[in-house]
Amino acid sequence: MEPGRSATFPVPRASFLVVQPSGVHYRWGPGMSMIAASYLAYFVAVVAFPGTVFWRRLTGGTAWFAVDAILGAGLGLALEVLVYPVGRWLDVPLLPLLLTAFALGLVVAFPARASTRKPFPWWAMAGLMVSVGVASAWYLRVGSHLIALDGPAANRPNSDSPFQLSLGAELTHHFPPQIPYVAGEPLQYHWMAYNHTAAAHWITGIELDVLTHRFVPFSMILMTALGAAAVAVVLAGRAVAAPIGAGLTVLAGDLAPWPWAETNTLYHDSPLSMGELISATQAFSTVLLLPLIGVTALILRRSGDQSMGHVAGLLVVAAVLIAVLSASKATALPVYGAGLAFGWLYSAIRRRFDWRITILGLLSVLFYGLNYVFIAVAATALMWQFSLAQVFFVRNAFWDQEKLQLNDLAFTAPTKAVLETLRTKYGVRWLLFDERVNPVPAALNHLATPRRTSGTVHVYELATPPVIPTPRP
């Protein structure tokens, strides 16, 4: 058997089929509570516990155990998604359990030395829990109803949900991953987030659709609020920053998440958004970016008792987070890099060269460069190889102005000349329209052949329309 190929649950390469027992309805009740308890136990034992142990041993901690536990859980996610692909390739998908065993052995064999601890005031914790409660209430009342798992609404999903589910299934059963709907083609996509879904499925037995569209998004939303609070405490050095940071994260921005508000935007910056529910990469990268900001603050904070071993441990944590973040979302690491560039410029103006900023910058450039070469460029080439034109084009150096202009015209004001140029000159055969971006132009029905409708997505084929003979009088 080839390494990375599942012998127990083979999945056809050209298709993905989700089968659920009849009569199963995912409404909150005793059954769903048991599933939630299983996922919570998994997250605590396999993600949060080992992550917290490694965070405190490598960074020395932050003097607040709650802050260490939150940021450590983010590190635990990064370690989990690094370990799982190795286990999947070796046909041992339960390998992330070794993180728990290793952390437990570390605690028992080498107890941590006593260190200064600051109390976390009850009123700061209460304020933090208010923001967590608001996020939870939004998800239970609004977010969990946006993507249907059963019933008639499940037959008309949005354009992203089946895609997210198929990638989770691919990483569950195969490594290296391939495109679930294109046989034999490698998956040139940011797939780190789906390792968490796959590992959770193997260890808990929870169905992939429940994980993908329910518990994983919910946990990422809560981790975003908690992570913002922890980073605020690290930056301010005071516990009062926790409820402020969490409150701004959950409540700042527009009111688009709430059903009584009106908005014309598809995505917005709040963690309470449709983007967080249907984009596992967006949610996962946000969670990882927060502990990276926290450890960066610890690295750059000058103190007389920072030994070289201490700084090395901090840099190891930063390197792990940067490496995973670079393969989690293309837009996440540049934001972090911009902050590093500003810090380096500030230190240069003050004529104080900081080698730690330079190392962090070099790590970011290295991993983002690898990500660009092996994912972004390859994905762009694959898109053209299969002659796909779609709304969300990657606008980089490989696109010339004529292609961009033709693309925009095809989706807004199509004409026979525009579509013929795309078909004959550039080999484009298919157009994928998403109603969430703009309605399908009425003229397109006379210029191209409609082939398929799935949710908000409409697929048209650019083929020469048949000539209908004019009836003789």
C-alpha positions in Angstrom: 0.0 0.0 0.0 1.3 3.4 -0.9 2.1 5.7 2.1 -0.6 8.3 2.7 -3.3 6.2 1.0 -6.1 5.1 3.3 -6.8 1.4 3.3 -9.8 1.5 5.5 -11.9 4.2 3.9 -11.1 4.5 0.2 -12.6 7.6 -1.4 -13.1 7.9 -5.2 -10.8 10.4 -6.7 -13.2 12.0 -9.1 -16.1 12.5 -6.7 -16.9 13.0 -3.1 -20.0 11.6 -1.6 -21.4 12.4 1.9 -23.8 9.7 3.2 -25.7 10.2 6.4 -28.3 7.9 8.0 -31.9 8.9 7.4 -33.6 10.6 10.2 -30.5 12.3 11.5 -31.2 16.0 12.3 -28.6 18.3 13.6 -30.6 20.3 16.1 -29.3 21.2 19.5 -30.2 18.6 22.1 -28.8 15.7 24.2 -27.2 14.1 21.1 -25.5 17.3 20.0 -24.4 18.1 23.5 -22.6 14.7 23.6 -20.9 15.5 20.3 -19.9 19.0 21.6 -18.5 17.4 24.8 -16.4 15.0 22.6 -14.9 17.8 20.6 -14.3 19.9 23.7 -12.4 17.0 25.4 -10.4 16.5 22.2 -9.5 20.2 22.0 -8.4 20.4 25.6 -6.5 17.1 25.7 -4.8 17.1 22.2 -4.6 20.8 21.4 -4.7 23.1 24.5 -2.9 20.9 27.0 0.3 20.1 25.0 0.3 23.6 23.5 0.2 25.2 26.9 3.0 23.0 28.2 5.3 23.7 25.2 4.4 27.4 25.3 5.4 27.8 28.9 8.5 25.7 28.6 9.8 27.5 25.5 8.7 31.0 26.2 9.0 31.1 30.0 5.3 32.1 30.3 3.7 35.5 30.7 3.0 35.5 34.5 -0.7 34.9 33.8 -1.7 31.3 33.5 -4.9 32.2 31.6 -2.9 34.1 29.0 -0.5 31.2 28.7 -3.3 28.7 28.2 -5.0 30.8 25.5 -1.8 31.5 23.5 -0.6 27.9 24.2 -3.8 26.6 22.6 -2.9 28.5 19.4 0.5 26.9 19.5 -1.1 23.5 20.1 -3.1 24.0 16.9 0.0 24.7 14.9 1.8 21.6 16.3 -1.3 19.4 15.6 -1.5 20.4 12.0 2.2 19.8 11.5 2.1 16.3 13.1 -1.1 15.0 11.5 0.1 15.0 7.9 3.1 12.8 8.9 0.7 10.4 10.6 -1.6 10.4 7.6 1.3 9.7 5.3 2.4 6.8 7.5 -1.2 5.6 7.7 -1.2 6.4 11.5 -3.8 9.2 11.6 -4.0 9.1 15.4 -0.4 10.4 15.6 -1.4 13.8 17.2 -2.2 11.9 20.4 1.6 11.7 20.8 1.6 15.4 21.5 -0.5 14.8 24.6 1.7 11.9 25.7 4.9 13.8 25.2 3.6 16.9 27.1 2.3 14.7 30.0 5.7 13.0 30.2 7.5 16.3 30.1 5.4 17.6 33.0 5.9 14.4 35.1 9.6 13.9 34.4 10.7 17.5 34.5 8.4 19.6 36.7 8.4 23.3 35.9 10.4 25.6 38.2 8.4 28.0 40.4 8.0 31.4 38.8 6.4 34.7 39.5 2.6 34.6 38.8 0.2 37.5 38.7 -3.4 37.0 39.7 -6.0 37.5 37.0 -8.7 39.7 38.7 -12.3 38.3 38.7 -13.7 41.4 37.2 -11.3 41.2 34.2 -12.3 37.5 33.7 -16.0 38.5 34.0 -15.6 41.2 31.4 -13.8 38.7 29.1 -16.6 36.2 29.5 -19.2 38.9 28.5 -17.5 39.1 25.0 -17.3 35.3 24.8 -20.9 35.1 25.7 -21.9 37.5 23.0 -19.9 35.5 20.4 -21.5 32.3 21.6 -25.0 33.8 21.6 -24.5 35.0 18.0 -23.3 31.7 16.8 -26.0 29.7 18.5 -28.7 32.1 17.4 -27.4 33.2 13.9 -24.2 31.6 12.8 -25.2 28.0 13.3 -28.3 28.5 11.0 -26.4 30.0 8.1 -25.2 26.6 6.7 -27.7 23.8 6.7 -26.6 20.2 7.4 -29.9 18.5 6.7 -33.4 19.2 5.3 -34.3 20.9 2.0 -31.9 23.8 2.6 -28.9 21.4 2.6 -29.7 20.7 -1.1 -29.0 24.3 -2.0 -25.7 25.2 -0.2 -23.5 28.2 -0.8 -20.7 27.9 -3.2 -17.9 27.4 -0.6 -19.3 24.9 1.9 -19.1 21.8 -0.3 -15.6 22.9 -1.3 -14.5 23.2 2.3 -16.0 19.8 3.1 -14.3 18.1 0.2 -10.9 19.4 1.3 -11.5 18.2 4.8 -12.4 14.8 3.4 -9.3 14.7 1.2 -6.9 15.4 4.1 -8.8 12.9 6.2 -8.1 10.0 3.8 -5.0 11.0 1.8 -1.6 12.6 2.0 -0.1 14.2 0.0 -3.5 15.7 -0.9 -5.0 15.9 -4.4 -7.8 18.0 -5.8 -10.9 16.1 -4.8 -12.7 16.8 -8.1 -9.7 16.6 -10.5 -8.2 13.1 -10.5 -4.5 12.9 -10.2 -3.8 16.7 -9.7 -2.0 17.8 -6.5 -3.8 20.1 -4.2 -2.1 23.5 -4.6 -4.0 25.3 -1.9 -3.5 26.4 1.7 -4.6 23.1 3.3 -3.2 23.4 6.9 -6.6 24.3 8.4 -8.1 21.1 7.1 -5.6 19.0 9.0 -7.3 20.1 12.3 -10.7 18.9 11.0 -9.2 15.6 9.8 -7.4 14.9 13.0 -10.5 15.8 15.1 -12.6 13.4 12.9 -10.2 10.5 13.4 -9.8 10.9 17.1 -13.4 11.8 18.1 -15.4 10.1 15.3 -17.5 13.2 14.8 -18.8 13.4 11.2 -16.9 15.7 8.9 -19.8 17.9 8.0 -20.6 18.6 11.7 -17.0 19.5 12.3 -16.5 21.6 9.2 -19.7 23.6 9.5 -20.4 23.6 13.3 -17.8 22.9 15.9 -14.6 24.0 14.2 -15.9 27.4 13.1 -17.4 27.9 16.6 -14.1 27.1 18.3 -12.2 29.4 15.9 -14.6 32.3 16.7 -14.1 31.8 20.5 -10.3 31.4 20.1 -10.2 34.7 18.1 -12.0 36.6 21.0 -9.9 34.9 23.7 -6.6 35.3 21.7 -7.2 39.0 21.2 -7.7 39.3 24.9 -4.5 37.4 25.7 -2.5 39.5 23.2 -3.9 42.7 24.7 -2.7 41.6 28.1 0.8 40.8 26.8 1.1 44.2 25.0 -0.3 46.3 27.9 1.1 44.3 30.8 -2.2 44.6 32.6 -5.2 42.3 33.0 -7.6 45.1 32.4 -6.7 44.9 28.7 -8.3 41.5 28.4 -12.0 42.5 28.3 -11.1 45.6 26.2 -9.3 43.5 23.6 -12.0 40.9 23.4 -14.8 43.5 23.4 -13.2 45.4 20.5 -12.7 42.2 18.6 -16.3 41.0 18.9 -18.2 44.3 18.8 -16.1 46.7 16.7 -16.9 47.2 13.1 -20.3 47.2 11.4 -23.5 45.5 12.5 -23.6 43.0 9.6 -23.5 39.9 11.7 -26.9 40.6 13.3 -30.1 39.7 11.5 -31.8 43.0 12.2 -29.1 45.0 10.5 -28.8 45.7 6.8 -25.5 45.5 4.9 -24.3 45.4 1.3 -20.9 43.8 2.0 -20.1 40.2 1.5 -17.2 40.1 4.0 -16.2 42.3 6.9 -13.6 42.3 9.6 -15.6 40.9 12.5 -15.1 37.3 13.6 -18.9 37.0 13.6 -19.2 36.8 9.9 -20.1 34.5 7.1 -16.5 34.5 6.0 -15.4 32.9 9.3 -18.0 30.1 8.8 -17.3 29.2 5.1 -13.5 30.0 5.0 -11.6 27.6 7.3 -8.3 29.2 6.1 -9.5 32.7 7.1 -10.6 31.6 10.6 -7.6 29.3 11.2 -5.0 31.9 10.2 -6.6 34.5 12.4 -6.3 32.3 15.4 -2.6 31.5 14.7 -1.7 35.1 14.0 -2.6 36.1 17.6 -0.1 33.9 19.4 2.5 34.9 16.8 1.9 38.6 17.8 2.1 37.6 21.4 5.5 35.8 21.1 6.9 38.6 19.0 6.1 41.0 21.8 7.9 38.7 24.2 10.9 38.5 21.9 11.3 42.2 21.3 10.6 43.2 24.9 14.1 44.0 26.3 14.8 42.7 29.7 18.0 42.0 31.6 17.2 38.5 32.5 16.6 37.2 28.9 19.3 34.6 28.4 20.2 33.3 24.9 18.4 30.0 25.7 15.3 31.9 26.6 15.4 33.9 23.3 16.1 30.7 21.4 12.9 29.1 22.8 10.9 32.2 21.9 12.3 32.0 18.3 11.4 28.3 18.0 7.8 29.1 18.9 7.7 32.0 16.4 9.3 29.8 13.7 6.6 27.1 14.2 3.8 29.6 14.0 5.3 31.5 11.0 5.8 28.2 9.1 2.2 27.0 9.7 0.7 30.5 9.1 2.5 30.7 5.7 0.6 27.6 4.5 -2.7 28.5 6.2 -3.6 31.7 4.4 -1.7 33.8 1.8 -2.9 37.1 3.2 -2.0 36.5 6.8 1.8 36.6 6.9 2.2 39.8 4.9 0.2 41.6 7.6 2.7 40.4 10.2 5.6 41.2 7.9 4.4 44.8 7.5 4.5 45.1 11.3 8.0 43.7 11.4 9.1 46.1 8.7 7.8 49.1 10.7 9.6 47.8 13.8 12.8 47.4 11.9 12.5 50.9 10.5 11.8 52.3 13.9 14.9 50.7 15.4 17.0 51.9 12.4 15.9 55.5 13.0 16.9 55.2 16.6 20.2 53.6 15.4 19.7 50.5 17.5 20.1 47.4 15.3 17.8 44.6 16.7 18.9 41.2 15.4 15.8 39.6 16.7 13.6 41.6 14.3 15.9 40.7 11.5 15.6 37.0 12.3 11.8 37.2 12.4 11.8 39.0 9.1 14.1 36.5 7.5 11.9 33.6 8.7 8.8 35.4 7.3 10.4 36.0 3.9 11.7 32.4 3.8 8.4 30.7 4.5 6.3 33.1 2.5 8.7 32.6 -0.4 8.2 28.9 -0.2 4.5 29.3 0.0 4.5 31.6 -3.1 6.5 29.2 -5.2 4.8 26.0 -4.3 1.2 27.1 -3.8 0.4 30.5 -5.3 2.3 30.1 -8.6 1.3 26.5 -9.0 -2.4 27.2 -8.3 -2.4 30.0 -10.9 -0.9 27.7 -13.5 -3.4 24.9 -12.7 -6.3 27.4 -13.1 -5.2 28.2 -16.7 -4.4 24.5 -17.4 -8.0 23.6 -16.9 -9.3 26.7 -18.7 -11.3 28.1 -15.8 -12.4 31.7 -15.8 -14.1 32.8 -12.6 -15.0 35.9 -10.5 -12.2 35.6 -8.0 -9.2 35.8 -10.3 -5.7 36.0 -8.7 -4.4 39.3 -9.9 -0.6 39.0 -10.0 2.2 39.5 -12.4 1.0 36.7 -14.6 -2.1 38.5 -15.7 -2.0 41.2 -18.4 -4.4 44.0 -18.8 -6.2 42.4 -21.8 -7.0 39.3 -19.7 -8.3 41.4 -16.8 -10.4 43.5 -19.1 -11.9 40.5 -20.8 -12.6 38.9 -17.5 -14.4 41.9 -16.1 -16.5 42.3 -19.3 -17.4 38.6 -19.3 -19.0 38.9 -15.9 -20.6 42.4 -16.2 -21.4 43.1 -19.9 -20.7 40.0 -22.0 -20.7 40.3 -25.8 -20.2 37.7 -28.5 -16.8 39.2 -29.4 -15.6 39.1 -25.7 -16.6 35.5 -25.2 -15.2 34.4 -28.5 -11.8 36.0 -27.7 -11.7 34.2 -24.3 -12.6 30.9 -26.0 -10.4 31.0 -29.1 -7.4 33.1 -27.9 -7.0 32.0 -24.3 -8.7 28.6 -24.4 -11.3 29.4 -21.7 -14.2 27.0 -21.8 -16.1 27.6 -18.6 -17.5 30.6 -16.7 -18.4 30.3 -13.1 -20.8 33.0 -11.8 -21.5 33.6 -8.1 -24.7 35.6 -7.4 -23.2 36.9 -4.1 -20.9 39.1 -6.2 -23.1 40.2 -9.0 -26.2 38.9 -10.8 -25.8 36.9 -14.0 -26.2 39.2 -17.0 -29.4 38.3 -19.0 -27.5 38.4 -22.3 -25.3 35.5 -21.2 -28.1 33.0 -21.7 -28.0 33.8 -25.4 -24.2 33.8 -25.7 -23.2 30.7 -23.7 -24.7 27.4 -22.7 -25.9 27.0 -19.1 -24.7 23.7 -17.7 -25.1 23.6 -14.0 -26.5 25.5 -11.0 -25.3 24.8 -7.5 -26.4 27.1 -4.7 -25.4 30.6 -5.7 -23.0 29.4 -8.5 -24.0 29.1 -12.1 -21.7 27.3 -14.6 -21.8 28.3 -18.3 -19.9 26.6 -21.2 -18.3 28.7 -23.8 -19.1 26.7 -26.9 -20.3 27.8 -30.3 -24.1 27.8 -29.9 -25.9 25.6 -32.4 -27.4 27.2 -35.4 -31.1 27.0 -35.4 -32.4 26.9 -38.9 -35.0 29.5 -39.8 -38.4 27.9 -40.6 -39.5 28.4 -44.1 -42.8 30.1 -44.7 
